Amino acid sequence: MELSLKGLNILIIGGDRRELELYYHLRERGAQVYMYGFGSEAPFSKKYLVRDLALELQRAHVIITPLNGIEEDGLIYTPLFDGKVRVNDPVFREGIQNGTLFIAGYVNPKIKKFLQQKEVIVYETREMDEISILNAIPTAEGAIQVAMQNTEITIHNSHCLVLGYGRCGRVLAETLKGLGATVSVAARRSEVLAWILASRMNPLPLHELAGGVHKADIIFNTIPAVVVDREVLCNVKKETLIIDLATYPGGIDFVAAKRMGIKTIVLPGLPGKVAPKTAGKILCQVYPALIVSALKGGKSLEFTKD
């Protein structure tokens, strides 16, 4: 039997076509769902498109924002909206009510502190296994699609270097290997390097990255820290393509790469761009139970990496 959300007012602020999938699913569960941060061309009933954000913040039991997360500037990801929405704007600060459930992929500690001071229940979902593992599949497929569109070689027989062997890095490396690429994976921990070797790929200790990038035709970064710095870039071939899949602040010295004439592509929110229906269904599988659990428990819960 599906969980019922009848009686709940849910406000979705910002997002892409993933959130549109979530909108329809939550309504099917009985919730009243309202949207803010979407253009008037959005394909849902206009009566649920909020114009008075302050009023809807006061009425909302649950506020859902995108997986992209909220950094220190408080900006919410709104690619389908001309304006900007910030959590730290006065209308938000004054409108959000005590006891509201606030769901985001990630919340900057300063923003989280403000929300918790208002007794808002904060859930960070980007690192939940139920979401991040499944999202790794459309991320990997989308990254490979972009690589194929921006190079003059096939993935088959190319030399691909994946930086990081977490959820996304692992799926991406295995997919590249399945397409016939020679795959190297850079990681920090010795046990991870052992798993890479056992998976019949080439392990590269991260501290040796500068000496191991010279063969790479395509570099995929999944590490959210600047690991592809000037020293590393000096050893990268000029024709190499670098794709950054990491969350903010990314893992590449983009200024140095541009000066050296090395092509870089940043791909934030990739699942919502290449496979929005699949990525939206992942949220639909997870969020109803999360909402019920959170409102029953009435306490903040954070999901962290292993």
C-alpha positions as CSV (number, residue, x, y, z in Angstrom):
1,M,0.0,0.0,0.0
2,E,1.4,3.4,-1.0
3,L,2.1,6.0,1.7
4,S,-0.6,8.7,1.8
5,L,0.5,12.3,2.0
6,K,-3.1,13.6,2.2
7,G,-3.4,16.8,4.2
8,L,0.1,18.0,3.5
9,N,1.0,21.3,1.8
10,I,4.2,20.8,-0.1
11,L,6.1,23.6,-1.8
12,I,8.7,22.8,-4.4
13,I,11.1,25.7,-5.0
14,G,13.3,25.5,-8.1
15,G,14.7,22.5,-10.0
16,D,14.4,21.1,-13.4
17,R,12.3,18.3,-15.0
18,R,13.1,16.0,-12.1
19,E,11.0,18.2,-9.9
20,L,8.2,18.2,-12.4
21,E,8.1,14.4,-12.1
22,L,8.1,14.7,-8.3
23,Y,5.3,17.2,-8.5
24,Y,2.9,14.8,-10.2
25,H,3.9,11.9,-8.0
26,L,3.4,13.8,-4.7
27,R,0.0,14.9,-5.9
28,E,-0.9,11.3,-6.7
29,R,-0.1,10.5,-3.0
30,G,-2.7,13.0,-1.9
31,A,-0.6,16.1,-1.1
32,Q,-1.4,19.6,-2.2
33,V,1.7,20.6,-4.1
34,Y,2.7,24.1,-5.1
35,M,5.6,25.2,-7.3
36,Y,7.8,28.3,-7.2
37,G,10.8,29.1,-9.4
38,F,9.4,27.8,-12.6
39,G,8.4,29.8,-15.8
40,S,4.8,30.2,-16.8
41,E,5.3,27.6,-19.6
42,A,5.7,24.9,-17.0
43,P,3.5,21.9,-17.9
44,F,1.3,21.8,-14.8
45,S,-1.9,23.6,-13.8
46,K,-1.1,27.3,-13.4
47,K,-3.2,27.4,-10.3
48,Y,-0.4,25.6,-8.5
49,L,2.2,28.0,-9.7
50,V,2.9,30.2,-6.7
51,R,3.2,34.0,-7.1
52,D,3.1,35.0,-3.5
53,L,6.1,33.1,-2.0
54,A,5.8,34.7,1.4
55,L,2.2,33.3,1.8
56,E,3.1,29.9,0.6
57,L,6.1,29.6,2.9
58,Q,3.8,30.2,5.8
59,R,1.4,27.5,4.7
60,A,3.9,24.8,3.7
61,H,4.5,21.8,5.9
62,V,7.3,20.7,3.5
63,I,9.6,22.7,1.3
64,I,11.6,20.8,-1.3
65,T,14.6,22.3,-3.1
66,P,16.9,20.7,-5.8
67,L,19.6,18.1,-5.2
68,N,22.2,20.6,-6.5
69,G,22.3,22.0,-3.0
70,I,22.4,25.5,-1.4
71,E,25.8,27.2,-0.9
72,E,26.7,30.1,1.3
73,D,25.0,32.6,-1.0
74,G,21.7,30.9,-0.3
75,L,20.9,30.6,-4.0
76,I,18.4,27.9,-5.0
77,Y,18.9,26.2,-8.4
78,T,16.2,27.6,-10.7
79,P,17.1,26.8,-14.4
80,L,13.5,27.2,-15.6
81,F,13.0,30.6,-13.9
82,D,14.1,34.1,-14.9
83,G,14.4,35.3,-11.4
84,K,16.6,34.3,-8.4
85,V,15.5,32.7,-5.2
86,R,17.7,32.8,-2.1
87,V,17.1,31.1,1.2
88,N,18.7,34.0,3.1
89,D,16.5,36.7,1.5
90,P,14.1,38.5,4.0
91,V,11.0,37.0,2.4
92,F,12.3,33.6,3.1
93,R,13.6,34.3,6.6
94,E,10.3,35.8,7.6
95,G,8.0,33.4,5.8
96,I,9.4,29.9,6.8
97,Q,7.7,28.6,9.9
98,N,8.9,26.6,12.9
99,G,8.5,22.8,12.4
100,T,8.6,23.0,8.6
101,L,10.5,20.2,6.9
102,F,13.2,21.6,4.5
103,I,14.6,19.1,2.0
104,A,17.7,19.9,0.0
105,G,20.5,18.0,-1.6
106,Y,23.0,19.9,0.5
107,V,22.8,23.0,2.8
108,N,25.7,25.2,3.6
109,P,26.4,25.1,7.4
110,K,25.7,28.9,7.8
111,I,22.3,28.5,6.0
112,K,21.6,25.3,8.0
113,K,22.3,27.1,11.3
114,F,19.8,29.9,10.4
115,L,17.1,27.3,9.5
116,Q,17.7,25.2,12.7
117,Q,17.5,28.4,14.8
118,K,14.0,28.7,13.4
119,E,13.3,25.1,14.4
120,V,13.1,24.0,10.8
121,I,13.7,20.2,10.2
122,V,16.6,19.9,7.8
123,Y,17.2,16.9,5.6
124,E,20.1,16.7,3.2
125,T,19.6,14.1,0.6
126,R,22.3,14.3,-2.0
127,E,24.5,11.7,-0.3
128,M,21.7,9.2,0.5
129,D,22.7,5.9,-1.1
130,E,19.1,5.4,-2.4
131,I,19.6,8.5,-4.5
132,S,23.3,8.9,-5.2
133,I,23.9,5.3,-6.3
134,L,21.0,5.3,-8.8
135,N,21.9,8.8,-10.0
136,A,25.4,7.6,-10.8
137,I,24.0,5.7,-13.8
138,P,22.5,8.6,-15.7
139,T,25.5,10.7,-14.7
140,A,27.9,8.2,-16.2
141,E,25.8,7.8,-19.4
142,G,25.5,11.6,-19.7
143,A,29.2,12.2,-19.2
144,I,30.1,9.7,-21.8
145,Q,27.6,11.2,-24.2
146,V,29.1,14.6,-23.8
147,A,32.6,13.1,-24.2
148,M,31.6,11.5,-27.5
149,Q,30.1,14.8,-28.8
150,N,33.3,16.8,-27.9
151,T,36.1,14.5,-29.2
152,E,37.1,13.1,-32.5
153,I,37.8,9.7,-31.2
154,T,35.8,6.7,-30.1
155,I,35.6,5.7,-26.4
156,H,36.7,2.3,-27.6
157,N,40.5,2.1,-27.5
158,S,40.8,5.5,-25.9
159,H,42.7,6.2,-22.7
160,C,40.3,7.4,-20.1
161,L,41.2,8.6,-16.6
162,V,38.6,8.8,-13.9
163,L,39.4,10.8,-10.8
164,G,37.7,9.3,-7.7
165,Y,36.2,5.9,-7.1
166,G,33.1,6.8,-5.2
167,R,29.6,6.0,-6.3
168,C,29.8,8.0,-9.5
169,G,33.4,7.2,-10.3
170,R,32.9,3.5,-9.9
171,V,29.9,3.3,-12.2
172,L,31.6,5.6,-14.8
173,A,34.8,3.6,-14.8
174,E,33.0,0.3,-15.3
175,T,30.9,1.7,-18.1
176,L,33.9,3.1,-19.9
177,K,35.7,-0.3,-19.5
178,G,32.6,-2.0,-21.0
179,L,32.8,0.3,-24.0
180,G,36.4,-0.9,-24.6
181,A,38.4,2.0,-23.2
182,T,41.6,1.6,-21.4
183,V,40.6,2.9,-18.0
184,S,42.8,4.3,-15.2
185,V,41.4,5.4,-11.9
186,A,43.0,7.8,-9.5
187,A,42.2,7.4,-5.8
188,R,43.8,8.3,-2.5
189,R,43.3,5.2,-0.2
190,S,45.3,2.0,-0.7
191,E,42.4,-0.3,-0.3
192,V,40.5,1.6,-3.0
193,L,43.4,1.3,-5.3
194,A,43.4,-2.5,-4.6
195,W,39.7,-2.7,-5.6
196,I,40.5,-0.8,-8.9
197,L,43.2,-3.3,-9.7
198,A,40.9,-6.2,-8.9
199,S,38.4,-4.7,-11.3
200,R,41.0,-5.0,-14.1
201,M,41.6,-1.3,-14.4
202,N,44.8,0.7,-13.8
203,P,45.1,2.2,-10.3
204,L,46.8,5.6,-9.9
205,P,47.7,7.0,-6.5
206,L,46.2,10.5,-6.3
207,H,49.5,12.0,-5.1
208,E,51.1,10.7,-8.4
209,L,48.5,12.3,-10.6
210,A,50.8,14.8,-12.2
211,G,53.0,12.0,-13.5
212,G,50.1,9.8,-14.7
213,V,47.9,12.0,-16.8
214,H,50.1,12.2,-20.0
215,K,48.4,9.3,-21.8
216,A,44.8,10.3,-21.0
217,D,42.6,11.3,-24.0
218,I,39.6,12.1,-21.7
219,I,39.7,12.9,-18.0
220,F,36.5,12.6,-15.9
221,N,36.7,14.2,-12.4
222,T,34.3,13.3,-9.6
223,I,36.3,14.7,-6.7
224,P,34.9,17.9,-5.2
225,A,38.3,19.5,-4.5
226,V,40.9,21.0,-6.8
227,V,43.0,18.0,-7.8
228,V,43.6,19.0,-11.4
229,D,45.9,22.0,-10.6
230,R,48.5,23.8,-12.6
231,E,51.1,21.1,-12.0
232,V,48.8,18.4,-13.3
233,L,47.7,20.4,-16.2
234,C,51.2,21.0,-17.4
235,N,51.4,17.2,-18.1
236,V,48.0,17.0,-19.9
237,K,48.0,16.7,-23.7
238,K,46.6,19.8,-25.4
239,E,44.0,17.8,-27.2
240,T,42.8,16.1,-24.0
241,L,39.2,16.8,-22.9
242,I,38.5,17.3,-19.2
243,I,35.0,16.8,-17.9
244,D,34.1,17.9,-14.3
245,L,31.2,16.0,-12.7
246,A,32.1,17.0,-9.1
247,T,29.9,19.1,-6.9
248,Y,30.9,22.6,-5.9
249,P,33.7,23.8,-6.0
250,G,34.7,21.2,-8.6
251,G,38.1,19.7,-9.1
252,I,39.8,21.7,-11.8
253,D,41.9,24.9,-12.0
254,F,39.7,26.3,-14.8
255,V,41.7,29.5,-15.1
256,A,45.0,27.6,-15.7
257,A,43.3,25.2,-18.1
258,K,41.9,28.0,-20.2
259,R,45.3,29.7,-20.3
260,M,46.9,26.5,-21.5
261,G,44.3,25.9,-24.2
262,I,42.9,22.7,-22.6
263,K,39.2,22.1,-23.1
264,T,37.1,21.7,-20.0
265,I,33.4,21.1,-19.6
266,V,31.5,21.4,-16.3
267,L,28.3,19.2,-16.0
268,P,26.2,20.1,-12.9
269,G,22.9,18.5,-12.5
270,L,23.6,16.0,-15.2
271,P,20.8,13.4,-14.4
272,G,18.2,16.0,-14.7
273,K,19.5,17.0,-18.2
274,V,20.1,13.6,-19.8
275,A,17.5,11.4,-18.1
276,P,15.0,13.6,-16.2
277,K,12.3,11.0,-16.1
278,T,14.6,8.3,-14.6
279,A,16.2,10.8,-12.2
280,G,12.8,12.1,-11.2
281,K,11.5,8.6,-10.5
282,I,14.4,8.1,-8.1
283,L,13.2,11.1,-6.1
284,C,9.7,9.7,-6.2
285,Q,10.8,6.4,-4.8
286,V,12.6,8.1,-1.8
287,Y,10.9,11.3,-0.8
288,P,7.4,10.2,0.3
289,A,8.8,7.8,3.0
290,L,11.3,10.4,4.0
291,I,8.6,13.1,4.4
292,V,6.5,10.8,6.6
293,S,9.4,9.7,8.7
294,A,10.7,13.2,9.2
295,L,7.4,14.7,10.2
296,K,6.7,11.9,12.6
297,G,10.2,12.1,14.2
298,G,10.4,15.9,14.3
299,K,14.1,16.0,14.3
300,S,17.0,16.9,11.9
301,L,18.7,14.0,10.2
302,E,21.8,14.4,8.0
303,F,23.1,11.8,5.5
304,T,26.9,11.7,5.2
305,K,29.3,9.8,3.0
306,D,30.7,6.5,4.0
